[in-house]
């Protein structure tokens, strides 16, 4: 057996230095196209509640033709806030499919944030009205910010954001981040904010419907991020029946996404749009929804990109991993 094998470790600061939005967009686009073409597989999801009050999950998959195999172990630990830490935690491992040996171990927090933001950006690019000027964002945390950052990247006509917070109070940090590029308004009423917006982004913990069906105007596009577990929801009952719906993965959306509440809803996977299998013909009055549950291939293509860049630049720590 070889005794000179190594495992590459990439920590938080190294990942932050290597991540670039355009590279993440390209990697996430590739993940969705691979999924659409049947070249990338998504294995059955693990998602379980813990006795500690947290949520633990595993997303895994492979791309056989590219010798790409791996998984992300991730979840949500609400108690971390009291410790001054981030509730979302994730770790990614890439594995040599020929031998089963791990090749790269990566802090997955920033990857999860960026690849989810990139997925949202692709959804807006393909499904939202390109002249949209006003966006409503439910949430002011890490994911809400990255979603809005990618929205600004793909929808240059955006001029105004209405945002809502869980505690109903303005978030000075959120406002400071975007006030140079947008008119930023804090709102306490979801219905009014939705009715005043052409794009709606929901980035909450999925505790229940955030607004009423009647608040959604014809022509609105919604990117839904927070429903990622059985029992969670962000959209009001009946909305999907009035909308054209896209998802990242049909099976996952039925299991843990918004489709769990309306399983008979016709939908199209976003990868089919990006691969050319499906064409989006959007009428000006169409209500469109992109339900994002996050697929393993997003994590793997971004992780592989980072592994390649880290190896080329000598970033990270190689530790002996003999076998």
C-alpha positions as CSV (number, residue, x, y, z in Angstrom):
1,X,0.0,0.0,0.0
2,X,1.3,3.5,-0.7
3,X,2.7,5.4,2.3
4,X,3.0,8.8,0.6
5,X,-0.7,9.7,0.4
6,X,-1.7,13.1,1.7
7,X,-5.0,14.8,2.7
8,X,-5.4,18.4,1.9
9,X,-7.0,20.5,4.7
10,X,-8.6,23.9,3.8
11,X,-9.9,26.0,6.7
12,X,-12.2,29.0,6.8
13,X,-9.6,31.7,6.1
14,X,-8.1,29.8,3.2
15,X,-11.5,29.2,1.7
16,X,-12.5,32.9,2.0
17,X,-9.3,33.9,0.1
18,X,-9.9,31.4,-2.7
19,X,-13.7,32.0,-3.3
20,X,-14.6,34.3,-6.1
21,X,-18.3,34.9,-7.1
22,X,-17.8,34.4,-10.8
23,X,-16.0,31.1,-10.2
24,X,-18.8,29.9,-7.8
25,X,-21.5,30.9,-10.4
26,X,-19.7,28.8,-13.0
27,X,-19.3,25.8,-10.7
28,X,-22.9,25.9,-9.6
29,X,-24.1,26.2,-13.2
30,X,-22.0,23.1,-14.1
31,X,-23.5,21.2,-11.1
32,X,-27.1,21.9,-12.4
33,X,-26.2,21.0,-16.0
34,X,-24.5,17.7,-14.9
35,X,-27.6,16.9,-12.9
36,X,-29.9,17.7,-15.9
37,X,-27.8,15.5,-18.2
38,X,-27.7,12.6,-15.9
39,X,-24.0,12.7,-15.5
40,X,-24.1,13.9,-11.9
41,X,-25.9,11.8,-9.3
42,X,-27.5,13.0,-6.1
43,X,-27.7,10.3,-3.5
44,X,-30.6,10.0,-1.0
45,X,-30.6,12.8,1.6
46,X,-30.0,12.4,5.3
47,X,-31.8,15.0,7.4
48,X,-32.4,14.2,11.1
49,X,-33.2,16.2,14.3
50,X,-30.7,15.8,17.2
51,X,-31.4,15.5,20.9
52,X,-29.3,18.6,21.4
53,X,-31.9,20.7,19.5
54,X,-29.9,20.8,16.3
55,X,-30.4,19.4,12.8
56,X,-27.9,17.2,11.1
57,X,-27.8,16.2,7.4
58,X,-25.6,14.6,4.8
59,X,-25.8,15.5,1.1
60,X,-23.7,13.3,-1.2
61,X,-23.2,12.5,-4.9
62,X,-20.8,11.8,-7.7
63,X,-19.9,12.5,-11.3
64,X,-18.4,9.3,-12.5
65,X,-16.9,10.7,-15.7
66,X,-15.0,13.3,-13.8
67,X,-13.9,11.1,-10.9
68,X,-15.7,13.4,-8.5
69,X,-17.2,11.9,-5.3
70,X,-17.9,13.3,-1.9
71,X,-20.3,14.5,0.7
72,X,-21.2,17.5,2.9
73,X,-22.1,16.9,6.5
74,X,-24.0,19.9,7.7
75,X,-26.8,21.2,9.8
76,X,-28.2,23.9,12.1
77,X,-27.3,24.3,15.8
78,X,-29.3,27.2,17.2
79,X,-27.4,27.1,20.5
80,X,-24.3,28.4,18.7
81,X,-25.7,32.0,18.7
82,X,-25.3,32.1,22.5
83,X,-21.7,31.1,22.0
84,X,-21.1,33.9,19.5
85,X,-20.9,31.4,16.7
86,X,-22.8,30.7,13.4
87,X,-25.7,28.2,13.8
88,X,-25.1,26.8,10.3
89,X,-22.2,24.4,10.3
90,X,-20.8,22.4,7.3
91,X,-17.8,20.2,6.4
92,X,-17.1,18.8,2.9
93,X,-15.0,15.8,2.0
94,X,-13.8,14.9,-1.4
95,X,-13.0,11.2,-2.0
96,X,-11.0,9.3,-4.6
97,X,-13.7,7.1,-6.2
98,X,-11.1,4.6,-7.3
99,X,-9.8,3.8,-3.9
100,X,-12.3,5.4,-1.3
101,X,-9.4,7.4,0.2
102,X,-10.2,11.0,1.2
103,X,-8.3,13.7,-0.8
104,X,-9.6,17.0,0.6
105,X,-11.3,18.1,3.8
106,X,-12.9,21.5,3.6
107,X,-14.6,23.9,6.0
108,X,-18.0,24.0,4.2
109,X,-19.6,27.1,5.8
110,X,-18.5,29.7,3.3
111,X,-19.0,27.2,0.4
112,X,-22.6,26.6,1.5
113,X,-23.3,30.3,1.7
114,X,-21.8,31.2,-1.6
115,X,-23.1,28.2,-3.6
116,X,-26.6,28.9,-2.3
117,X,-26.3,32.6,-3.3
118,X,-25.0,31.6,-6.7
119,X,-28.0,29.2,-7.2
120,X,-30.3,32.1,-6.3
121,X,-28.5,34.3,-8.8
122,X,-28.9,31.7,-11.6
123,X,-32.6,31.4,-10.7
124,X,-33.1,35.2,-11.0
125,X,-31.1,35.4,-14.2
126,X,-33.2,32.8,-15.9
127,X,-36.7,33.4,-14.3
128,X,-37.1,36.9,-13.0
129,X,-38.0,39.9,-15.2
130,X,-34.6,41.4,-16.2
131,X,-35.9,45.0,-15.7
132,X,-36.9,44.3,-12.1
133,X,-36.2,47.4,-9.9
134,X,-37.5,46.4,-6.5
135,X,-36.7,43.4,-4.3
136,X,-38.2,42.3,-1.0
137,X,-35.9,40.2,1.2
138,X,-37.2,38.3,4.2
139,X,-34.2,38.1,6.5
140,X,-31.1,40.1,7.2
141,X,-28.6,37.4,8.1
142,X,-25.8,35.7,6.2
143,X,-27.9,34.0,3.6
144,X,-30.2,37.0,3.0
145,X,-27.1,39.1,2.3
146,X,-25.5,36.7,-0.1
147,X,-28.8,36.3,-2.0
148,X,-29.1,40.0,-2.4
149,X,-25.4,40.3,-3.4
150,X,-25.9,37.8,-6.2
151,X,-29.2,39.5,-7.1
152,X,-27.4,42.7,-7.7
153,X,-24.9,40.9,-9.9
154,X,-27.5,39.4,-12.3
155,X,-30.2,42.0,-12.1
156,X,-28.4,45.4,-12.7
157,X,-31.7,47.3,-12.8
158,X,-32.4,46.7,-9.1
159,X,-32.7,50.1,-7.3
160,X,-34.6,49.4,-4.1
161,X,-34.8,46.7,-1.4
162,X,-37.5,46.3,1.3
163,X,-36.2,44.0,4.0
164,X,-37.9,42.3,7.0
165,X,-36.2,40.9,10.1
166,X,-37.2,38.2,12.6
167,X,-37.4,40.6,15.5
168,X,-39.1,43.4,13.6
169,X,-36.2,45.8,14.2
170,X,-33.9,47.5,11.6
171,X,-30.5,45.9,11.0
172,X,-27.9,48.6,10.8
173,X,-25.2,46.2,9.4
174,X,-27.5,45.0,6.6
175,X,-28.4,48.5,5.7
176,X,-24.7,49.6,5.7
177,X,-23.8,46.8,3.4
178,X,-26.2,47.8,0.6
179,X,-27.0,51.5,1.1
180,X,-24.4,52.6,-1.4
181,X,-26.1,50.6,-4.2
182,X,-29.7,50.5,-3.2
183,X,-32.4,52.5,-1.5
184,X,-32.9,50.4,1.6
185,X,-36.2,50.3,3.5
186,X,-36.9,48.3,6.7
187,X,-40.5,47.0,6.8
188,X,-42.5,45.4,9.5
189,X,-45.4,44.2,7.3
190,X,-44.7,41.3,4.9
191,X,-47.8,41.9,2.7
192,X,-47.0,45.5,2.0
193,X,-43.3,44.7,1.2
194,X,-44.3,41.9,-1.2
195,X,-46.9,43.9,-2.9
196,X,-44.4,46.7,-3.5
197,X,-41.7,44.4,-5.1
198,X,-41.1,42.6,-8.4
199,X,-38.7,40.1,-6.8
200,X,-39.1,38.4,-3.5
201,X,-36.4,36.5,-1.7
202,X,-37.2,34.4,1.4
203,X,-34.2,33.5,3.5
204,X,-35.6,32.6,6.9
205,X,-35.6,29.6,9.2
206,X,-38.9,28.5,7.6
207,X,-41.1,28.8,10.6
208,X,-44.3,29.5,8.6
209,X,-45.9,31.5,5.8
210,X,-44.4,34.9,5.6
211,X,-47.1,36.8,3.7
212,X,-50.6,36.3,2.3
213,X,-51.3,34.9,-1.2
214,X,-53.2,38.1,-2.1
215,X,-50.1,40.2,-1.6
216,X,-48.3,38.6,-4.6
217,X,-48.7,40.8,-7.7
218,X,-48.8,39.4,-11.3
219,X,-45.3,39.3,-12.7
220,X,-43.5,38.7,-9.4
221,X,-40.7,36.2,-9.1
222,X,-39.9,34.5,-5.8
223,X,-36.6,32.8,-4.8
224,X,-37.3,30.5,-1.8
225,X,-34.3,29.5,0.3
226,X,-35.4,28.7,3.8
227,X,-37.6,25.7,3.4
228,X,-35.0,22.8,3.6
229,X,-36.5,20.4,6.2
230,X,-39.8,18.5,6.6
231,X,-42.3,20.8,8.3
232,X,-40.7,24.0,7.2
233,X,-42.4,26.5,4.9
234,X,-42.2,30.1,3.8
235,X,-44.9,30.5,1.1
236,X,-48.6,30.8,1.8
237,X,-51.0,28.0,0.9
238,X,-52.3,28.2,-2.7
239,X,-49.4,30.2,-4.1
240,X,-47.8,27.3,-6.0
241,X,-51.1,26.6,-7.8
242,X,-51.0,30.2,-9.1
243,X,-47.4,30.1,-10.2
244,X,-45.0,28.5,-12.6
245,X,-42.5,26.5,-10.5
246,X,-38.8,25.6,-10.9
247,X,-36.8,23.6,-8.5
248,X,-33.2,22.4,-8.1
249,X,-34.2,18.8,-7.5
250,X,-37.7,17.5,-7.8
251,X,-37.3,14.7,-5.2
252,X,-35.7,16.9,-2.6
253,X,-38.3,19.7,-3.1
254,X,-41.0,17.1,-2.5
255,X,-39.2,15.7,0.5
256,X,-38.0,18.9,2.3
257,X,-38.9,21.9,0.1
258,X,-42.0,23.9,-0.6
259,X,-43.5,21.1,-2.8
260,X,-44.0,19.1,0.4
261,X,-47.1,21.3,0.9
262,X,-48.3,20.9,-2.7
263,X,-46.9,17.6,-4.1
264,X,-49.0,17.6,-7.2
265,X,-47.5,20.9,-8.5
266,X,-46.0,20.7,-12.0
267,X,-42.4,21.9,-11.9
268,X,-39.2,22.0,-14.0
269,X,-35.6,21.5,-12.7
270,X,-33.4,24.6,-13.2
271,X,-30.7,22.4,-14.7
272,X,-33.0,21.6,-17.6
273,X,-33.2,25.3,-18.3
274,X,-29.4,25.8,-18.1
275,X,-28.7,22.7,-20.2
276,X,-31.2,23.7,-22.9
277,X,-33.7,20.9,-22.3
278,X,-36.3,23.4,-21.3
279,X,-37.0,26.9,-22.4
280,X,-38.4,29.7,-20.2
281,X,-41.1,31.6,-21.9
282,X,-42.2,34.1,-19.3
283,X,-45.3,36.2,-19.8
284,X,-45.2,39.6,-18.1
285,X,-48.0,38.6,-15.7
286,X,-46.6,35.2,-14.8
287,X,-45.8,34.5,-11.1
288,X,-42.7,32.4,-11.0
289,X,-41.1,30.5,-8.1
290,X,-37.6,28.9,-7.7
291,X,-37.6,26.5,-4.8
292,X,-34.0,25.9,-3.6
293,X,-33.2,23.0,-1.3
294,X,-29.5,22.8,-2.3
295,X,-28.1,19.7,-4.0
296,X,-24.8,17.9,-3.2
297,X,-23.4,18.5,-6.7
298,X,-23.3,22.2,-5.9
299,X,-21.0,21.5,-3.0
300,X,-18.9,19.1,-4.9
301,X,-18.2,21.2,-8.0
302,X,-17.3,24.3,-5.8
303,X,-15.2,22.1,-3.5
304,X,-13.3,20.6,-6.5
305,X,-12.7,24.1,-7.9
306,X,-11.2,25.2,-4.6
307,X,-9.1,22.0,-4.3
308,X,-7.7,22.7,-7.8
309,X,-6.9,26.4,-7.0
310,X,-5.5,25.5,-3.6
311,X,-3.2,22.9,-5.1
312,X,-2.0,25.2,-7.8
313,X,-1.3,28.0,-5.3
314,X,0.1,25.9,-2.5
315,X,-2.7,27.0,-0.2
316,X,-3.8,24.7,2.7
317,X,-2.2,22.1,4.8
318,X,-1.2,18.7,3.5
319,X,-1.1,16.0,6.2
320,X,0.2,12.5,5.8
321,X,-2.6,10.0,5.2
322,X,-0.9,6.7,4.6
323,X,-2.8,3.4,3.9
